[in-house]
Amino acid sequence: MPDMKFSSYFYGDEAMQFTYFRIPCQLITHPRFKHLSTDFKLLYGMLLDRMSLSIKNEWYDDTRRVYIYYTVDEIDSSLNCGRDKAMKLLADLDTGKGVGLIERIKQAQGKPTRIYVKRFTTQELPPQCDAERRLFSCLKSPLSLYFRHFVNSSKLSEN
């Protein structure tokens, strides 16, 4: 393996030369996912990344859902892990045995399994949304409605 030179710092836009996996912050921060391994979270990010390739290849099912192909062999090679661990990670992600972030559909003999990567929400608003909600409720208050009516009326009389 060739030696890799490490530099001390990034300069300018050097960081833009890399490709990154996007991992939803909620997988790291939300208590529901705290018990899950970093390999699990990394694999979910890798599956999300594969979605762009599927879209480019127009891999949609009859209901227009995007699916991906990512074999166990590809996963164990990418994560540098054994086959058993790759299969366990997929099972942990799956709707059948795991948390439900993917759904695997077996194909005919000799064809790879289709993987549907699922979106998720945690049903709670982040802290900044509480302020937005208070502001929105203020905008719906009777005084606010009166003020908006008054401002709109005065604009009409100016014309």
N, C-alpha and C positions, 0 to 999 in steps of 0.2 A: 504494500500500500504506500503510495507516495506521501512524503511529508507535506503537512499543511502548515502554512505560515500564519501565525496569529498576530494581528495588529492590536494595539492597545485601545484604540477608540474608533468610532465611526466618524467620518467627516462628510459634510454636505449631505447628498442624497445616497450615500453608499448603502444604507440599509434597504433601499428600494430594489437592490439587485437580487434579493432573495424572494422566494415564494414562501408563503406562510399558510399554515392551517388555521382556520378560524374555529375556535371552540367557544360556545356560548358561555358567558360569564356565570350564568345561573348554574351550570354544571359544577362550577368551582365553589360558588358562594352559598347556594341554597341548601338548607339542612336536608332536604329530601335526597340530595345526591352526594352528601358528604362521605358516606360509607363506600362509595364506588372508587375503584382504583384509578390512578392517573392513566394507566394503559387503556382502561375503559373510555375515559374522557378523550384521550388522544384518538382512539379508534373512531369515536363518534365524529370528531372533527375531520378525520380522513374520509369518512363516508360522506359527510357534507361536501367535502371538496370534490368527490367523485360525481356529485350531482351536476356540476357544471359540464363535465364531459358527457354525461347522459343527455343533457339538454342539447348540447352541440350535436350529438348523434341522433337526436330526436327519438330517444327511447321513452316513449309514453305508452301506457296501456290504453285499453278501450275507453276508460273514463278520464283520460288525459293526466293521470298521475305519473310522475317521473319515477323511474326505477333505475337501479344501478346493478352492475355485476362487480363483485369483489370476492374472489374465491378465498377459501381458507388458506390455500397455498400462498396467494398474494399477500394476505394479511400476516401470516407467520414470517414471510420474507421481509415485509415492510417494517414490522415491529421487532424483528429479530427474536422471535419466540418460537416455541414448539407448536405443533399442530393442536395438541390438547388445550393449550392456553388460548390459542386463536378461536377454537370452537367454544370454549367457555366464555370468552369475551362476547362473541356473537350471541350466545344463549342469554347472557346477562342483559344484553341490549334488546332482545327479542320480546315480542308481545306475549308469546306462549309461556316462557319461563322467567323472563326478566322484567325490566322496568317499562318496556313498551316503546322504546325509542326507534325501533325498526320492526318491520314485518317481513319475514322471509317466505317466499312462495317457491316451492320446488317445481322444476320444469320436467319435461320428459327426460328419459334416460339419456345420459351423456351431455345434457345441457346444464349450464350453471344455474344456481338458484337466483331468482330475482330478489333484490332487496329494496324495500320501500323505506326510505329514511323519513321518519315522522318529525313533525314540529312538536314543540311542547311549550306549555305555559305553566306557571306555578300558581296562578289565580290570586296573586297578591300584587299590589301596586308598589313600585319603588318609592322611596321617601319623597322625591321631587314631585311625584304625581299627586301627593296629598295637597301640596300647595296649589297645584293647578286645579284640583277639584274644588278647593275653597274659593279660589278666584272665580271659577265657573259658577259656583252656587251664588256668589255675590252678584254676578252679572245677571242672574235670574231673579234677584230680589225685586220686590215691588218698586222700591225707590230707584233702582237701576233701570227698570223698565220704563218708569215715568221719565227719567232723565233722557234715555235714548229717544223716547217719543217726542220730548220737548226739543231736543237737538235736531231731530229729523224734521219736525214741523217748522222750526226756524229756518232751516235750509230751504224748505219748500217756499216759504214766504219771501226769501231773498231773490228767488228766480222769478 
